Amino acid sequence: MDEMNLEMEQEKTDCPCRRKHRDPQEEHDLINRLNRIEGQIRGIGAMVRDDRYCTEILTQVSAVQSALNGFAKTLLSSHIRTCVVDDIKSGNEKQAIDELCETIKRMM
């Protein structure tokens, strides 16, 4: 296991924060999106090292931002359909709505 994965596993056991179990397909899809974004970031680094023209790099930066926004929208949608709905069903409506509003504010 590499150092990054080891740190993430340690955080899972040490963190007192809330958790969400994702079904394997959702997790797979999210990780695939992140891996593609990570590849795009490495590509931008290579472009900088190769002295590529600024507008070419900026175009790729825009593509990464769009990909991250897509990831965030997918994750937010899942959060609303699962976590928020579950919290409301369990009687925590105010807390769930307040948390959702704060999350959306941070995203904007």
Biopython code that builds the backbone (N, CA, C, O; Angstrom):
import numpy as np
from Bio.PDB.StructureBuilder import StructureBuilder

atoms = [
    (1, "MET", "N", (0.853, -1.172, 0.000)),
    (1, "MET", "CA", (0.000, 0.000, 0.000)),
    (1, "MET", "C", (0.896, 1.231, 0.000)),
    (1, "MET", "O", (1.829, 1.319, 0.799)),
    (2, "ASP", "N", (0.617, 2.203, -0.907)),
    (2, "ASP", "CA", (1.478, 3.375, -0.961)),
    (2, "ASP", "C", (1.185, 4.320, 0.206)),
    (2, "ASP", "O", (0.213, 4.141, 0.941)),
    (3, "GLU", "N", (2.036, 5.319, 0.359)),
    (3, "GLU", "CA", (1.957, 6.215, 1.523)),
    (3, "GLU", "C", (0.643, 6.978, 1.573)),
    (3, "GLU", "O", (0.072, 7.157, 2.649)),
    (4, "MET", "N", (0.150, 7.435, 0.411)),
    (4, "MET", "CA", (-1.099, 8.185, 0.380)),
    (4, "MET", "C", (-2.274, 7.323, 0.842)),
    (4, "MET", "O", (-3.091, 7.769, 1.647)),
    (5, "ASN", "N", (-2.362, 6.098, 0.339)),
    (5, "ASN", "CA", (-3.436, 5.195, 0.745)),
    (5, "ASN", "C", (-3.332, 4.848, 2.224)),
    (5, "ASN", "O", (-4.348, 4.709, 2.906)),
    (6, "LEU", "N", (-2.104, 4.707, 2.717)),
    (6, "LEU", "CA", (-1.893, 4.409, 4.128)),
    (6, "LEU", "C", (-2.406, 5.553, 5.002)),
    (6, "LEU", "O", (-3.042, 5.321, 6.030)),
    (7, "GLU", "N", (-2.122, 6.790, 4.583)),
    (7, "GLU", "CA", (-2.610, 7.954, 5.318)),
    (7, "GLU", "C", (-4.130, 8.006, 5.299)),
    (7, "GLU", "O", (-4.743, 8.316, 6.320)),
    (8, "MET", "N", (-4.753, 7.709, 4.159)),
    (8, "MET", "CA", (-6.209, 7.737, 4.061)),
    (8, "MET", "C", (-6.827, 6.660, 4.938)),
    (8, "MET", "O", (-7.857, 6.896, 5.571)),
    (9, "GLU", "N", (-6.224, 5.499, 4.986)),
    (9, "GLU", "CA", (-6.733, 4.432, 5.844)),
    (9, "GLU", "C", (-6.631, 4.828, 7.314)),
    (9, "GLU", "O", (-7.530, 4.537, 8.103)),
    (10, "GLN", "N", (-5.523, 5.498, 7.684)),
    (10, "GLN", "CA", (-5.345, 5.959, 9.056)),
    (10, "GLN", "C", (-6.402, 6.983, 9.408)),
    (10, "GLN", "O", (-6.958, 6.946, 10.506)),
    (11, "GLU", "N", (-6.696, 7.920, 8.473)),
    (11, "GLU", "CA", (-7.717, 8.929, 8.713)),
    (11, "GLU", "C", (-9.078, 8.284, 8.936)),
    (11, "GLU", "O", (-9.856, 8.753, 9.768)),
    (12, "LYS", "N", (-9.374, 7.216, 8.203)),
    (12, "LYS", "CA", (-10.653, 6.534, 8.350)),
    (12, "LYS", "C", (-10.855, 6.025, 9.773)),
    (12, "LYS", "O", (-11.971, 6.050, 10.292)),
    (13, "THR", "N", (-9.789, 5.568, 10.396)),
    (13, "THR", "CA", (-9.922, 5.016, 11.743)),
    (13, "THR", "C", (-9.810, 6.088, 12.811)),
    (13, "THR", "O", (-10.358, 5.915, 13.900)),
    (14, "ASP", "N", (-9.112, 7.202, 12.538)),
    (14, "ASP", "CA", (-8.894, 8.245, 13.533)),
    (14, "ASP", "C", (-9.967, 9.331, 13.526)),
    (14, "ASP", "O", (-10.205, 9.961, 14.555)),
    (15, "CYS", "N", (-10.600, 9.555, 12.415)),
    (15, "CYS", "CA", (-11.508, 10.677, 12.256)),
    (15, "CYS", "C", (-12.845, 10.421, 12.956)),
    (15, "CYS", "O", (-13.489, 9.398, 12.722)),
    (16, "PRO", "N", (-13.260, 11.365, 13.823)),
    (16, "PRO", "CA", (-14.556, 11.216, 14.482)),
    (16, "PRO", "C", (-15.704, 11.742, 13.618)),
    (16, "PRO", "O", (-16.848, 11.775, 14.072)),
    (17, "CYS", "N", (-15.417, 12.150, 12.386)),
    (17, "CYS", "CA", (-16.426, 12.748, 11.518)),
    (17, "CYS", "C", (-17.421, 11.712, 11.000)),
    (17, "CYS", "O", (-17.223, 10.505, 11.139)),
    (18, "ARG", "N", (-18.478, 12.214, 10.409)),
    (18, "ARG", "CA", (-19.515, 11.344, 9.875)),
    (18, "ARG", "C", (-18.980, 10.549, 8.692)),
    (18, "ARG", "O", (-18.044, 10.978, 8.018)),
    (19, "ARG", "N", (-19.564, 9.418, 8.450)),
    (19, "ARG", "CA", (-19.163, 8.536, 7.350)),
    (19, "ARG", "C", (-20.360, 8.255, 6.452)),
    (19, "ARG", "O", (-21.510, 8.364, 6.878)),
    (20, "LYS", "N", (-20.075, 7.892, 5.207)),
    (20, "LYS", "CA", (-21.109, 7.476, 4.277)),
    (20, "LYS", "C", (-20.616, 6.241, 3.541)),
    (20, "LYS", "O", (-19.577, 6.275, 2.882)),
    (21, "HIS", "N", (-21.352, 5.169, 3.653)),
    (21, "HIS", "CA", (-21.006, 3.970, 2.900)),
    (21, "HIS", "C", (-21.579, 4.115, 1.490)),
    (21, "HIS", "O", (-22.782, 4.306, 1.310)),
    (22, "ARG", "N", (-20.710, 4.022, 0.513)),
    (22, "ARG", "CA", (-21.139, 4.111, -0.882)),
    (22, "ARG", "C", (-21.220, 2.715, -1.465)),
    (22, "ARG", "O", (-20.431, 1.833, -1.126)),
    (23, "ASP", "N", (-22.191, 2.530, -2.350)),
    (23, "ASP", "CA", (-22.237, 1.227, -3.007)),
    (23, "ASP", "C", (-21.031, 1.129, -3.935)),
    (23, "ASP", "O", (-20.503, 2.151, -4.373)),
    (24, "PRO", "N", (-20.596, -0.075, -4.233)),
    (24, "PRO", "CA", (-19.357, -0.261, -5.011)),
    (24, "PRO", "C", (-19.364, 0.453, -6.369)),
    (24, "PRO", "O", (-18.329, 0.959, -6.804)),
    (25, "GLN", "N", (-20.509, 0.497, -7.033)),
    (25, "GLN", "CA", (-20.563, 1.147, -8.350)),
    (25, "GLN", "C", (-20.370, 2.656, -8.230)),
    (25, "GLN", "O", (-19.657, 3.261, -9.030)),
    (26, "GLU", "N", (-21.007, 3.262, -7.227)),
    (26, "GLU", "CA", (-20.846, 4.702, -7.016)),
    (26, "GLU", "C", (-19.391, 5.032, -6.702)),
    (26, "GLU", "O", (-18.823, 5.967, -7.266)),
    (27, "GLU", "N", (-18.796, 4.261, -5.802)),
    (27, "GLU", "CA", (-17.397, 4.486, -5.455)),
    (27, "GLU", "C", (-16.504, 4.322, -6.678)),
    (27, "GLU", "O", (-15.607, 5.135, -6.903)),
    (28, "HIS", "N", (-16.734, 3.300, -7.455)),
    (28, "HIS", "CA", (-15.953, 3.045, -8.667)),
    (28, "HIS", "C", (-16.050, 4.232, -9.630)),
    (28, "HIS", "O", (-15.040, 4.690, -10.163)),
    (29, "ASP", "N", (-17.270, 4.725, -9.847)),
    (29, "ASP", "CA", (-17.476, 5.841, -10.765)),
    (29, "ASP", "C", (-16.790, 7.115, -10.266)),
    (29, "ASP", "O", (-16.169, 7.834, -11.049)),
    (30, "LEU", "N", (-16.902, 7.393, -8.972)),
    (30, "LEU", "CA", (-16.259, 8.585, -8.419)),
    (30, "LEU", "C", (-14.739, 8.495, -8.513)),
    (30, "LEU", "O", (-14.074, 9.462, -8.884)),
    (31, "ILE", "N", (-14.203, 7.339, -8.178)),
    (31, "ILE", "CA", (-12.743, 7.156, -8.249)),
    (31, "ILE", "C", (-12.254, 7.268, -9.693)),
    (31, "ILE", "O", (-11.198, 7.847, -9.945)),
    (32, "ASN", "N", (-13.014, 6.719, -10.639)),
    (32, "ASN", "CA", (-12.626, 6.849, -12.053)),
    (32, "ASN", "C", (-12.570, 8.308, -12.475)),
    (32, "ASN", "O", (-11.635, 8.728, -13.156)),
    (33, "ARG", "N", (-13.573, 9.080, -12.070)),
    (33, "ARG", "CA", (-13.573, 10.507, -12.404)),
    (33, "ARG", "C", (-12.342, 11.197, -11.814)),
    (33, "ARG", "O", (-11.671, 11.975, -12.491)),
    (34, "LEU", "N", (-12.057, 10.902, -10.547)),
    (34, "LEU", "CA", (-10.902, 11.525, -9.899)),
    (34, "LEU", "C", (-9.591, 11.105, -10.558)),
    (34, "LEU", "O", (-8.677, 11.918, -10.690)),
    (35, "ASN", "N", (-9.494, 9.863, -10.966)),
    (35, "ASN", "CA", (-8.276, 9.404, -11.648)),
    (35, "ASN", "C", (-8.080, 10.135, -12.969)),
    (35, "ASN", "O", (-6.954, 10.483, -13.324)),
    (36, "ARG", "N", (-9.174, 10.372, -13.704)),
    (36, "ARG", "CA", (-9.063, 11.118, -14.958)),
    (36, "ARG", "C", (-8.620, 12.550, -14.685)),
    (36, "ARG", "O", (-7.784, 13.094, -15.407)),
    (37, "ILE", "N", (-9.181, 13.161, -13.643)),
    (37, "ILE", "CA", (-8.805, 14.536, -13.278)),
    (37, "ILE", "C", (-7.332, 14.583, -12.870)),
    (37, "ILE", "O", (-6.599, 15.494, -13.254)),
    (38, "GLU", "N", (-6.918, 13.601, -12.099)),
    (38, "GLU", "CA", (-5.509, 13.535, -11.689)),
    (38, "GLU", "C", (-4.595, 13.449, -12.917)),
    (38, "GLU", "O", (-3.545, 14.090, -12.963)),
    (39, "GLY", "N", (-4.997, 12.668, -13.893)),
    (39, "GLY", "CA", (-4.226, 12.563, -15.130)),
    (39, "GLY", "C", (-4.171, 13.890, -15.873)),
    (39, "GLY", "O", (-3.137, 14.258, -16.431)),
    (40, "GLN", "N", (-5.291, 14.604, -15.875)),
    (40, "GLN", "CA", (-5.316, 15.918, -16.521)),
    (40, "GLN", "C", (-4.356, 16.886, -15.815)),
    (40, "GLN", "O", (-3.661, 17.663, -16.469)),
    (41, "ILE", "N", (-4.323, 16.834, -14.500)),
    (41, "ILE", "CA", (-3.422, 17.705, -13.734)),
    (41, "ILE", "C", (-1.965, 17.379, -14.068)),
    (41, "ILE", "O", (-1.152, 18.279, -14.282)),
    (42, "ARG", "N", (-1.645, 16.085, -14.111)),
    (42, "ARG", "CA", (-0.273, 15.703, -14.482)),
    (42, "ARG", "C", (0.053, 16.186, -15.895)),
    (42, "ARG", "O", (1.177, 16.603, -16.172)),
    (43, "GLY", "N", (-0.934, 16.126, -16.778)),
    (43, "GLY", "CA", (-0.737, 16.612, -18.140)),
    (43, "GLY", "C", (-0.435, 18.102, -18.173)),
    (43, "GLY", "O", (0.401, 18.553, -18.956)),
    (44, "ILE", "N", (-1.107, 18.859, -17.333)),
    (44, "ILE", "CA", (-0.837, 20.299, -17.262)),
    (44, "ILE", "C", (0.589, 20.538, -16.765)),
    (44, "ILE", "O", (1.290, 21.410, -17.278)),
    (45, "GLY", "N", (1.012, 19.769, -15.772)),
    (45, "GLY", "CA", (2.393, 19.888, -15.299)),
    (45, "GLY", "C", (3.388, 19.623, -16.410)),
    (45, "GLY", "O", (4.394, 20.320, -16.536)),
    (46, "ALA", "N", (3.102, 18.607, -17.217)),
    (46, "ALA", "CA", (3.986, 18.285, -18.343)),
    (46, "ALA", "C", (4.001, 19.420, -19.367)),
    (46, "ALA", "O", (5.040, 19.731, -19.951)),
    (47, "MET", "N", (2.843, 20.027, -19.573)),
    (47, "MET", "CA", (2.772, 21.148, -20.513)),
    (47, "MET", "C", (3.632, 22.317, -20.028)),
    (47, "MET", "O", (4.324, 22.951, -20.824)),
    (48, "VAL", "N", (3.588, 22.598, -18.745)),
    (48, "VAL", "CA", (4.400, 23.682, -18.190)),
    (48, "VAL", "C", (5.889, 23.353, -18.362)),
    (48, "VAL", "O", (6.677, 24.194, -18.795)),
    (49, "ARG", "N", (6.257, 22.107, -18.012)),
    (49, "ARG", "CA", (7.668, 21.702, -18.154)),
    (49, "ARG", "C", (8.124, 21.738, -19.614)),
    (49, "ARG", "O", (9.299, 21.978, -19.891)),
    (50, "ASP", "N", (7.194, 21.498, -20.551)),
    (50, "ASP", "CA", (7.530, 21.501, -21.979)),
    (50, "ASP", "C", (7.431, 22.886, -22.615)),
    (50, "ASP", "O", (7.533, 23.027, -23.834)),
    (51, "ASP", "N", (7.231, 23.909, -21.774)),
    (51, "ASP", "CA", (7.141, 25.294, -22.265)),
    (51, "ASP", "C", (6.031, 25.489, -23.291)),
    (51, "ASP", "O", (6.194, 26.225, -24.264)),
    (52, "ARG", "N", (4.909, 24.827, -23.066)),
    (52, "ARG", "CA", (3.772, 24.986, -23.985)),
    (52, "ARG", "C", (3.205, 26.393, -23.867)),
    (52, "ARG", "O", (3.377, 27.067, -22.852)),
    (53, "TYR", "N", (2.538, 26.814, -24.906)),
    (53, "TYR", "CA", (1.964, 28.152, -24.993)),
    (53, "TYR", "C", (0.872, 28.323, -23.929)),
    (53, "TYR", "O", (0.107, 27.400, -23.649)),
    (54, "CYS", "N", (0.821, 29.508, -23.355)),
    (54, "CYS", "CA", (-0.075, 29.784, -22.215)),
    (54, "CYS", "C", (-1.531, 29.433, -22.495)),
    (54, "CYS", "O", (-2.186, 28.818, -21.654)),
    (55, "THR", "N", (-2.042, 29.810, -23.652)),
    (55, "THR", "CA", (-3.463, 29.550, -23.913)),
    (55, "THR", "C", (-3.768, 28.062, -24.001)),
    (55, "THR", "O", (-4.874, 27.640, -23.664)),
    (56, "GLU", "N", (-2.818, 27.268, -24.444)),
    (56, "GLU", "CA", (-3.013, 25.810, -24.467)),
    (56, "GLU", "C", (-3.143, 25.277, -23.037)),
    (56, "GLU", "O", (-3.994, 24.433, -22.755)),
    (57, "ILE", "N", (-2.299, 25.775, -22.150)),
    (57, "ILE", "CA", (-2.350, 25.346, -20.755)),
    (57, "ILE", "C", (-3.654, 25.815, -20.112)),
    (57, "ILE", "O", (-4.311, 25.055, -19.400)),
    (58, "LEU", "N", (-4.022, 27.070, -20.368)),
    (58, "LEU", "CA", (-5.262, 27.602, -19.793)),
    (58, "LEU", "C", (-6.489, 26.824, -20.269)),
    (58, "LEU", "O", (-7.452, 26.662, -19.519)),
    (59, "THR", "N", (-6.457, 26.354, -21.488)),
    (59, "THR", "CA", (-7.554, 25.535, -21.996)),
    (59, "THR", "C", (-7.666, 24.247, -21.194)),
    (59, "THR", "O", (-8.766, 23.803, -20.865)),
    (60, "GLN", "N", (-6.530, 23.656, -20.885)),
    (60, "GLN", "CA", (-6.533, 22.428, -20.087)),
    (60, "GLN", "C", (-6.953, 22.695, -18.643)),
    (60, "GLN", "O", (-7.634, 21.871, -18.032)),
    (61, "VAL", "N", (-6.551, 23.839, -18.098)),
    (61, "VAL", "CA", (-6.988, 24.224, -16.751)),
    (61, "VAL", "C", (-8.510, 24.351, -16.732)),
    (61, "VAL", "O", (-9.159, 23.900, -15.789)),
    (62, "SER", "N", (-9.066, 24.950, -17.748)),
    (62, "SER", "CA", (-10.521, 25.082, -17.847)),
    (62, "SER", "C", (-11.195, 23.713, -17.906)),
    (62, "SER", "O", (-12.249, 23.511, -17.304)),
    (63, "ALA", "N", (-10.594, 22.785, -18.624)),
    (63, "ALA", "CA", (-11.141, 21.429, -18.724)),
    (63, "ALA", "C", (-11.122, 20.740, -17.359)),
    (63, "ALA", "O", (-12.064, 20.030, -17.007)),
    (64, "VAL", "N", (-10.053, 20.949, -16.593)),
    (64, "VAL", "CA", (-9.963, 20.358, -15.252)),
    (64, "VAL", "C", (-11.022, 20.963, -14.338)),
    (64, "VAL", "O", (-11.677, 20.250, -13.579)),
    (65, "GLN", "N", (-11.187, 22.278, -14.415)),
    (65, "GLN", "CA", (-12.211, 22.922, -13.595)),
    (65, "GLN", "C", (-13.600, 22.382, -13.927)),
    (65, "GLN", "O", (-14.417, 22.155, -13.034)),
    (66, "SER", "N", (-13.854, 22.185, -15.188)),
    (66, "SER", "CA", (-15.138, 21.626, -15.614)),
    (66, "SER", "C", (-15.312, 20.199, -15.104)),
    (66, "SER", "O", (-16.393, 19.821, -14.653)),
    (67, "ALA", "N", (-14.255, 19.422, -15.177)),
    (67, "ALA", "CA", (-14.311, 18.042, -14.683)),
    (67, "ALA", "C", (-14.542, 18.010, -13.175)),
    (67, "ALA", "O", (-15.318, 17.188, -12.687)),
    (68, "LEU", "N", (-13.884, 18.889, -12.438)),
    (68, "LEU", "CA", (-14.095, 18.968, -10.986)),
    (68, "LEU", "C", (-15.521, 19.409, -10.665)),
    (68, "LEU", "O", (-16.131, 18.899, -9.726)),
    (69, "ASN", "N", (-16.048, 20.345, -11.430)),
    (69, "ASN", "CA", (-17.434, 20.771, -11.225)),
    (69, "ASN", "C", (-18.396, 19.616, -11.480)),
    (69, "ASN", "O", (-19.370, 19.444, -10.748)),
    (70, "GLY", "N", (-18.127, 18.830, -12.510)),
    (70, "GLY", "CA", (-18.959, 17.664, -12.786)),
    (70, "GLY", "C", (-18.897, 16.650, -11.657)),
    (70, "GLY", "O", (-19.917, 16.078, -11.271)),
    (71, "PHE", "N", (-17.710, 16.431, -11.132)),
    (71, "PHE", "CA", (-17.540, 15.531, -9.991)),
    (71, "PHE", "C", (-18.345, 16.041, -8.800)),
    (71, "PHE", "O", (-19.058, 15.275, -8.151)),
    (72, "ALA", "N", (-18.229, 17.337, -8.518)),
    (72, "ALA", "CA", (-18.939, 17.930, -7.378)),
    (72, "ALA", "C", (-20.450, 17.813, -7.552)),
    (72, "ALA", "O", (-21.158, 17.510, -6.592)),
    (73, "LYS", "N", (-20.947, 18.044, -8.747)),
    (73, "LYS", "CA", (-22.390, 17.926, -9.004)),
    (73, "LYS", "C", (-22.874, 16.498, -8.784)),
    (73, "LYS", "O", (-23.934, 16.275, -8.200)),
    (74, "THR", "N", (-22.098, 15.548, -9.251)),
    (74, "THR", "CA", (-22.456, 14.137, -9.070)),
    (74, "THR", "C", (-22.481, 13.778, -7.590)),
    (74, "THR", "O", (-23.413, 13.125, -7.119)),
    (75, "LEU", "N", (-21.456, 14.205, -6.860)),
    (75, "LEU", "CA", (-21.374, 13.908, -5.435)),
    (75, "LEU", "C", (-22.491, 14.611, -4.662)),
    (75, "LEU", "O", (-23.082, 14.023, -3.756)),
    (76, "LEU", "N", (-22.780, 15.856, -5.011)),
    (76, "LEU", "CA", (-23.849, 16.595, -4.340)),
    (76, "LEU", "C", (-25.199, 15.932, -4.589)),
    (76, "LEU", "O", (-26.011, 15.804, -3.673)),
    (77, "SER", "N", (-25.431, 15.518, -5.803)),
    (77, "SER", "CA", (-26.685, 14.833, -6.123)),
    (77, "SER", "C", (-26.845, 13.569, -5.290)),
    (77, "SER", "O", (-27.916, 13.308, -4.742)),
    (78, "SER", "N", (-25.787, 12.795, -5.199)),
    (78, "SER", "CA", (-25.814, 11.583, -4.393)),
    (78, "SER", "C", (-26.047, 11.920, -2.923)),
    (78, "SER", "O", (-26.812, 11.239, -2.240)),
    (79, "HIS", "N", (-25.392, 12.958, -2.442)),
    (79, "HIS", "CA", (-25.541, 13.379, -1.050)),
    (79, "HIS", "C", (-27.000, 13.728, -0.743)),
    (79, "HIS", "O", (-27.544, 13.320, 0.283)),
    (80, "ILE", "N", (-27.617, 14.481, -1.640)),
    (80, "ILE", "CA", (-29.015, 14.875, -1.430)),
    (80, "ILE", "C", (-29.924, 13.659, -1.434)),
    (80, "ILE", "O", (-30.797, 13.530, -0.576)),
    (81, "ARG", "N", (-29.720, 12.760, -2.404)),
    (81, "ARG", "CA", (-30.597, 11.590, -2.542)),
    (81, "ARG", "C", (-30.434, 10.572, -1.417)),
    (81, "ARG", "O", (-31.345, 9.786, -1.154)),
    (82, "THR", "N", (-29.289, 10.580, -0.757)),
    (82, "THR", "CA", (-29.056, 9.575, 0.280)),
    (82, "THR", "C", (-28.944, 10.210, 1.663)),
    (82, "THR", "O", (-29.846, 10.060, 2.488)),
    (83, "CYS", "N", (-27.865, 10.905, 1.916)),
    (83, "CYS", "CA", (-27.579, 11.442, 3.254)),
    (83, "CYS", "C", (-28.659, 12.409, 3.726)),
    (83, "CYS", "O", (-29.168, 12.279, 4.839)),
    (84, "VAL", "N", (-29.008, 13.376, 2.885)),
    (84, "VAL", "CA", (-30.000, 14.377, 3.288)),
    (84, "VAL", "C", (-31.354, 13.730, 3.511)),
    (84, "VAL", "O", (-32.021, 14.007, 4.508)),
    (85, "VAL", "N", (-31.762, 12.874, 2.593)),
    (85, "VAL", "CA", (-33.054, 12.185, 2.736)),
    (85, "VAL", "C", (-33.065, 11.334, 4.000)),
    (85, "VAL", "O", (-34.048, 11.343, 4.741)),
    (86, "ASP", "N", (-31.993, 10.604, 4.254)),
    (86, "ASP", "CA", (-31.920, 9.772, 5.467)),
    (86, "ASP", "C", (-32.001, 10.614, 6.736)),
    (86, "ASP", "O", (-32.687, 10.246, 7.689)),
    (87, "ASP", "N", (-31.287, 11.766, 6.746)),
    (87, "ASP", "CA", (-31.337, 12.644, 7.912)),
    (87, "ASP", "C", (-32.749, 13.183, 8.143)),
    (87, "ASP", "O", (-33.217, 13.246, 9.280)),
    (88, "ILE", "N", (-33.413, 13.565, 7.075)),
    (88, "ILE", "CA", (-34.775, 14.078, 7.199)),
    (88, "ILE", "C", (-35.714, 12.985, 7.709)),
    (88, "ILE", "O", (-36.545, 13.232, 8.582)),
    (89, "LYS", "N", (-35.579, 11.781, 7.163)),
    (89, "LYS", "CA", (-36.427, 10.665, 7.602)),
    (89, "LYS", "C", (-36.208, 10.329, 9.076)),
    (89, "LYS", "O", (-37.124, 9.866, 9.756)),
    (90, "SER", "N", (-34.988, 10.565, 9.565)),
    (90, "SER", "CA", (-34.707, 10.247, 10.963)),
    (90, "SER", "C", (-35.019, 11.412, 11.904)),
    (90, "SER", "O", (-34.696, 11.357, 13.091)),
    (91, "GLY", "N", (-35.646, 12.463, 11.376)),
    (91, "GLY", "CA", (-36.089, 13.562, 12.224)),
    (91, "GLY", "C", (-35.120, 14.713, 12.359)),
    (91, "GLY", "O", (-35.345, 15.607, 13.174)),
    (92, "ASN", "N", (-34.056, 14.721, 11.593)),
    (92, "ASN", "CA", (-33.049, 15.788, 11.668)),
    (92, "ASN", "C", (-33.193, 16.764, 10.511)),
    (92, "ASN", "O", (-32.201, 17.156, 9.897)),
    (93, "GLU", "N", (-34.427, 17.157, 10.213)),
    (93, "GLU", "CA", (-34.693, 17.985, 9.039)),
    (93, "GLU", "C", (-33.935, 19.311, 9.070)),
    (93, "GLU", "O", (-33.273, 19.661, 8.094)),
    (94, "LYS", "N", (-34.021, 20.052, 10.170)),
    (94, "LYS", "CA", (-33.360, 21.363, 10.246)),
    (94, "LYS", "C", (-31.853, 21.232, 10.061)),
    (94, "LYS", "O", (-31.252, 21.980, 9.289)),
    (95, "GLN", "N", (-31.252, 20.297, 10.757)),
    (95, "GLN", "CA", (-29.802, 20.101, 10.643)),
    (95, "GLN", "C", (-29.421, 19.723, 9.209)),
    (95, "GLN", "O", (-28.444, 20.240, 8.667)),
    (96, "ALA", "N", (-30.186, 18.828, 8.603)),
    (96, "ALA", "CA", (-29.887, 18.378, 7.239)),
    (96, "ALA", "C", (-29.988, 19.533, 6.244)),
    (96, "ALA", "O", (-29.120, 19.688, 5.385)),
    (97, "ILE", "N", (-31.029, 20.332, 6.353)),
    (97, "ILE", "CA", (-31.221, 21.449, 5.428)),
    (97, "ILE", "C", (-30.154, 22.521, 5.655)),
    (97, "ILE", "O", (-29.603, 23.063, 4.697)),
    (98, "ASP", "N", (-29.863, 22.828, 6.930)),
    (98, "ASP", "CA", (-28.819, 23.820, 7.226)),
    (98, "ASP", "C", (-27.467, 23.380, 6.670)),
    (98, "ASP", "O", (-26.748, 24.179, 6.070)),
    (99, "GLU", "N", (-27.123, 22.111, 6.871)),
    (99, "GLU", "CA", (-25.850, 21.584, 6.366)),
    (99, "GLU", "C", (-25.810, 21.632, 4.845)),
    (99, "GLU", "O", (-24.785, 21.987, 4.261)),
    (100, "LEU", "N", (-26.913, 21.279, 4.203)),
    (100, "LEU", "CA", (-26.974, 21.308, 2.741)),
    (100, "LEU", "C", (-26.804, 22.731, 2.222)),
    (100, "LEU", "O", (-26.063, 22.960, 1.266)),
    (101, "CYS", "N", (-27.484, 23.685, 2.846)),
    (101, "CYS", "CA", (-27.358, 25.084, 2.428)),
    (101, "CYS", "C", (-25.921, 25.581, 2.577)),
    (101, "CYS", "O", (-25.412, 26.277, 1.698)),
    (102, "GLU", "N", (-25.270, 25.232, 3.677)),
    (102, "GLU", "CA", (-23.873, 25.637, 3.883)),
    (102, "GLU", "C", (-22.962, 24.996, 2.837)),
    (102, "GLU", "O", (-22.047, 25.639, 2.323)),
    (103, "THR", "N", (-23.217, 23.740, 2.532)),
    (103, "THR", "CA", (-22.419, 23.047, 1.515)),
    (103, "THR", "C", (-22.555, 23.730, 0.161)),
    (103, "THR", "O", (-21.563, 23.949, -0.534)),
    (104, "ILE", "N", (-23.780, 24.062, -0.208)),
    (104, "ILE", "CA", (-24.012, 24.729, -1.496)),
    (104, "ILE", "C", (-23.356, 26.097, -1.511)),
    (104, "ILE", "O", (-22.772, 26.487, -2.522)),
    (105, "LYS", "N", (-23.442, 26.841, -0.403)),
    (105, "LYS", "CA", (-22.777, 28.155, -0.331)),
    (105, "LYS", "C", (-21.280, 28.034, -0.567)),
    (105, "LYS", "O", (-20.694, 28.836, -1.293)),
    (106, "ARG", "N", (-20.653, 27.014, 0.057)),
    (106, "ARG", "CA", (-19.206, 26.821, -0.117)),
    (106, "ARG", "C", (-18.860, 26.476, -1.552)),
    (106, "ARG", "O", (-17.784, 26.824, -2.037)),
    (107, "MET", "N", (-19.767, 25.794, -2.231)),
    (107, "MET", "CA", (-19.494, 25.386, -3.602)),
    (107, "MET", "C", (-19.614, 26.561, -4.591)),
    (107, "MET", "O", (-19.020, 26.531, -5.669)),
    (108, "MET", "N", (-20.365, 27.568, -4.224)),
    (108, "MET", "CA", (-20.614, 28.677, -5.151)),
    (108, "MET", "C", (-19.520, 29.733, -5.088)),
    (108, "MET", "O", (-19.582, 30.730, -5.807)),
]
sb = StructureBuilder()
sb.init_structure("model")
sb.init_model(0)
sb.init_chain("A")
sb.init_seg("    ")
for serial, (resi, resn, name, xyz) in enumerate(atoms, 1):
    if name == "N":
        sb.init_residue(resn, " ", resi, " ")
    sb.init_atom(name, np.array(xyz, "f"), 0.0, 1.0, " ", f" {name:<3s}", serial, name[0])
structure = sb.get_structure()
